[in-house]
Amino acid sequence: MTQARRLLIVLTLLGISLSVTVEAIHRLTRHAFELHPIPVIWVSGIAALMMGLGAYVLQNDDDQDDLHMRSVLLDTLMDAFSAIPVVIFQAMTLARQIRVSLNK
């Protein structure tokens, strides 16, 4: 790979990162957006369950000494565990929205 091509790739990635950052700041400071926690709860909950099931299947594999399979198992477990806080925080958001709507 030539030096010019590497520079082009780096500048492209920096440009994309900068544009995403600018748009995120713009949305957070100028737009009041409505949160819809119920679909997120459903999708994250199903994802956590399915990844947990996948980890269970991988854990019961006979090839426990294979380093690659162990890394896939750990990655799947971490994906499953990372979906759980999303469900918790979205449930908290839903509870807050319900509480605010009841106080109106």
C-alpha atoms as a printed R data frame, in Angstrom:
    type eleno elety resid chain resno       x       y      z
1   ATOM     1    CA   MET     A     1   0.000   0.000  0.000
2   ATOM     2    CA   THR     A     2   1.411   3.338 -0.985
3   ATOM     3    CA   GLN     A     3   1.919   6.228  1.398
4   ATOM     4    CA   ALA     A     4  -0.633   8.378 -0.457
5   ATOM     5    CA   ARG     A     5  -3.290   5.680 -0.169
6   ATOM     6    CA   ARG     A     6  -2.664   5.300  3.566
7   ATOM     7    CA   LEU     A     7  -2.969   9.066  3.980
8   ATOM     8    CA   LEU     A     8  -6.230   9.049  2.029
9   ATOM     9    CA   ILE     A     9  -7.647   6.302  4.261
10  ATOM    10    CA   VAL     A    10  -6.619   8.136  7.439
11  ATOM    11    CA   LEU     A    11  -8.081  11.430  6.229
12  ATOM    12    CA   THR     A    12 -11.315   9.711  5.175
13  ATOM    13    CA   LEU     A    13 -11.721   8.081  8.588
14  ATOM    14    CA   LEU     A    14 -10.948  11.351 10.351
15  ATOM    15    CA   GLY     A    15 -13.490  13.175  8.173
16  ATOM    16    CA   ILE     A    16 -16.185  10.603  8.919
17  ATOM    17    CA   SER     A    17 -15.426  10.738 12.644
18  ATOM    18    CA   LEU     A    18 -15.513  14.527 12.639
19  ATOM    19    CA   SER     A    19 -18.817  14.682 10.752
20  ATOM    20    CA   VAL     A    20 -20.435  12.150 13.121
21  ATOM    21    CA   THR     A    21 -19.169  14.133 16.129
22  ATOM    22    CA   VAL     A    22 -20.462  17.440 14.755
23  ATOM    23    CA   GLU     A    23 -23.871  15.924 13.974
24  ATOM    24    CA   ALA     A    24 -24.096  14.347 17.443
25  ATOM    25    CA   ILE     A    25 -23.315  17.663 19.124
26  ATOM    26    CA   HIS     A    26 -25.831  19.407 16.872
27  ATOM    27    CA   ARG     A    27 -28.583  16.936 17.755
28  ATOM    28    CA   LEU     A    28 -27.844  17.054 21.465
29  ATOM    29    CA   THR     A    29 -27.787  20.841 21.664
30  ATOM    30    CA   ARG     A    30 -30.523  21.868 19.232
31  ATOM    31    CA   HIS     A    31 -33.129  19.131 18.979
32  ATOM    32    CA   ALA     A    32 -35.297  17.748 21.733
33  ATOM    33    CA   PHE     A    33 -35.834  14.203 20.585
34  ATOM    34    CA   GLU     A    34 -38.377  11.773 21.954
35  ATOM    35    CA   LEU     A    35 -37.155   8.512 23.410
36  ATOM    36    CA   HIS     A    36 -38.937   5.252 22.595
37  ATOM    37    CA   PRO     A    37 -37.652   2.800 25.206
38  ATOM    38    CA   ILE     A    38 -40.070  -0.093 24.600
39  ATOM    39    CA   PRO     A    39 -38.572  -1.236 21.253
40  ATOM    40    CA   VAL     A    40 -35.072  -0.937 22.711
41  ATOM    41    CA   ILE     A    41 -36.083  -3.040 25.722
42  ATOM    42    CA   TRP     A    42 -37.522  -5.738 23.460
43  ATOM    43    CA   VAL     A    43 -34.587  -5.857 21.053
44  ATOM    44    CA   SER     A    44 -31.914  -5.733 23.760
45  ATOM    45    CA   GLY     A    45 -33.702  -8.328 25.866
46  ATOM    46    CA   ILE     A    46 -34.060 -10.721 22.949
47  ATOM    47    CA   ALA     A    47 -30.436 -10.094 21.952
48  ATOM    48    CA   ALA     A    48 -29.231 -10.854 25.496
49  ATOM    49    CA   LEU     A    49 -31.267 -14.066 25.608
50  ATOM    50    CA   MET     A    50 -30.119 -15.242 22.184
51  ATOM    51    CA   MET     A    51 -26.465 -14.464 22.912
52  ATOM    52    CA   GLY     A    52 -26.801 -16.237 26.255
53  ATOM    53    CA   LEU     A    53 -28.228 -19.255 24.445
54  ATOM    54    CA   GLY     A    54 -25.356 -19.101 21.959
55  ATOM    55    CA   ALA     A    55 -22.850 -18.980 24.820
56  ATOM    56    CA   TYR     A    56 -24.552 -21.991 26.416
57  ATOM    57    CA   VAL     A    57 -24.251 -23.937 23.162
58  ATOM    58    CA   LEU     A    58 -20.600 -22.913 22.798
59  ATOM    59    CA   GLN     A    59 -19.869 -23.803 26.414
60  ATOM    60    CA   ASN     A    60 -21.166 -27.345 25.928
61  ATOM    61    CA   ASP     A    61 -18.871 -27.881 22.946
62  ATOM    62    CA   ASP     A    62 -16.436 -30.779 23.247
63  ATOM    63    CA   ASP     A    63 -13.536 -28.699 21.920
64  ATOM    64    CA   GLN     A    64 -12.769 -26.757 25.128
65  ATOM    65    CA   ASP     A    65  -9.002 -26.662 24.509
66  ATOM    66    CA   ASP     A    66  -9.304 -24.691 21.264
67  ATOM    67    CA   LEU     A    67  -8.224 -21.124 22.013
68  ATOM    68    CA   HIS     A    68 -10.296 -19.720 19.146
69  ATOM    69    CA   MET     A    69 -13.514 -21.313 20.440
70  ATOM    70    CA   ARG     A    70 -12.805 -20.056 23.963
71  ATOM    71    CA   SER     A    71 -12.372 -16.520 22.615
72  ATOM    72    CA   VAL     A    72 -15.667 -16.801 20.705
73  ATOM    73    CA   LEU     A    73 -17.362 -18.008 23.905
74  ATOM    74    CA   LEU     A    74 -15.979 -15.094 25.938
75  ATOM    75    CA   ASP     A    75 -16.940 -12.592 23.245
76  ATOM    76    CA   THR     A    76 -20.484 -13.974 23.105
77  ATOM    77    CA   LEU     A    77 -20.787 -13.839 26.893
78  ATOM    78    CA   MET     A    78 -19.586 -10.238 26.981
79  ATOM    79    CA   ASP     A    79 -22.063  -9.288 24.243
80  ATOM    80    CA   ALA     A    80 -24.872 -10.889 26.244
81  ATOM    81    CA   PHE     A    81 -23.807  -9.138 29.442
82  ATOM    82    CA   SER     A    82 -23.473  -5.786 27.684
83  ATOM    83    CA   ALA     A    83 -27.101  -5.941 26.495
84  ATOM    84    CA   ILE     A    84 -28.394  -6.248 30.078
85  ATOM    85    CA   PRO     A    85 -27.557  -2.654 31.194
86  ATOM    86    CA   VAL     A    86 -29.276  -1.343 28.067
87  ATOM    87    CA   VAL     A    87 -32.473  -3.095 29.161
88  ATOM    88    CA   ILE     A    88 -32.113  -1.774 32.714
89  ATOM    89    CA   PHE     A    89 -31.511   1.843 31.717
90  ATOM    90    CA   GLN     A    90 -34.281   1.839 29.126
91  ATOM    91    CA   ALA     A    91 -36.655   0.411 31.738
92  ATOM    92    CA   MET     A    92 -35.637   3.294 34.000
93  ATOM    93    CA   THR     A    93 -36.331   5.724 31.141
94  ATOM    94    CA   LEU     A    94 -39.746   4.146 30.583
95  ATOM    95    CA   ALA     A    95 -40.545   4.375 34.301
96  ATOM    96    CA   ARG     A    96 -39.573   8.058 34.290
97  ATOM    97    CA   GLN     A    97 -41.741   8.731 31.233
98  ATOM    98    CA   ILE     A    98 -44.692   7.010 32.907
99  ATOM    99    CA   ARG     A    99 -44.161   8.946 36.121
100 ATOM   100    CA   VAL     A   100 -43.968  12.262 34.255
101 ATOM   101    CA   SER     A   101 -47.106  11.490 32.244
102 ATOM   102    CA   LEU     A   102 -49.014  10.565 35.411
103 ATOM   103    CA   ASN     A   103 -48.035  13.822 37.099
104 ATOM   104    CA   LYS     A   104 -49.455  15.944 34.273
